[in-house]
Amino acid sequence: MDFGLSEEQEMIRTQVRQIADAFDLEYWRERDKTKEYPQDFLDAFAKAGWLGIAIPEAYGGAGLGTLEACLLLHEICASGAGTSGASPVHFSIFPPMPIIKYGSDEQKQNYLPKIASGEMNLGFSITEPDAGTDTTRISTFAARDGDDYVITGKKVWSSNLQHADRTLILVRTEPYEAVERKTLGMSLFLMDLKSEGITIREIEKLGRHCVDSNELFMDSVRVPATDLIGEEGRGFYHLLSGLNPERLLVAAEAVGIGHAGLDLGIRYAKERIVFNRPIGQNQGIQFPLADAYTKLEVAFLMVMKGAWLYDNDMPCGEEANIAKIRAAEAGFEACDASLQTHGGMGYAKEYHIERLWREVRLFKIAPISQEMALNYVGEHVLGLPKSY
């Protein structure tokens, strides 16, 4: 078993970090304050070709795997960019996956090169206010009408819509009561956000202020049948095939934010002098930071294992869910230990740790809660009865 990175993978880490480091902590503090979208940051990654890291070379991408994408997002987060920097890049990696795997040749040719170049930004619209994590209970409905589908309904926590051209959206094309299995009868579309009948309302939230989350309302929105991704009625399965890599990607982000937060705490512990000695000399400060580091390293090992398995066409559901659980915990614990190390100054925005602390908390909730990930482990790994 080889735990080392290849020369190409090490190059990815180095080059990505060089780009990310050009946008310092003050840049992200200002974006957090003004809520201005980090377009120049996204443009820098587009210019360097990193937005298409997982898009096939035939469509203008790099044709690399989930492992390389995890390295990319980890380095962005470890630079201090947090979810504010990772999310815009993330949307060029995860939402296109169903298009890559199930899209028509025409869809791939029309959309993938634009996504890889940064010309087209995507949003993601799955969750509904009355369904939550029970995705099979979504009620947004698309009715076929000639060459179009007519979509009516609402979504919540739809990401990046204020700056996206299209959004990947899951809707019902058959009523819940009419399907043999509850996971059937749902379909994926790549919906044009300029379509008539769409209303987008931004949600004020705890962190990631410069990357929007929204309520999405659709009133008889006409979507061409050519924007259906894959097979009608099997959209849930098309989406499901990308859920393991998504969990690995967000786990890599959580670990990266944890490393950024830890670095701030270590620096402060070395520089802050109390009672004529650096506070990092005290075990009460040193041990929590060291403990946080060990947990980050263990979590990242599971991220890398899961990504390697996925890229080699091997089952990775267990590893992806464990990575998500452990990385979310480790990332938050690292930032919390760093904030505690800063004492009162950790509460001040100028020391930056409070922003990372707010942002990393997201990963205990999204894209799936810790409890739902534990449900997977309990049922599918331990063989316990289904609990929900």
Helices and strands as residue ranges (DSSP letters): H 7-21, H 25-34, H 39-47, G 50-52, G 57-59, H 66-76, I 77-81, H 82-90, H 97-102, H 105-117, E 122-125, G 135-137, E 141-145, E 148-159, E 166-172, G 176-178, E 186-192, E 198-202, E 213-224, G 225-227, E 228-229, H 235-240, H 243-271, E 273-274, E 277-278, G 279-281, H 283-311, H 317-342, G 343-347, G 349-351, H 353-360, G 361-364, H 370-376, I 377-381
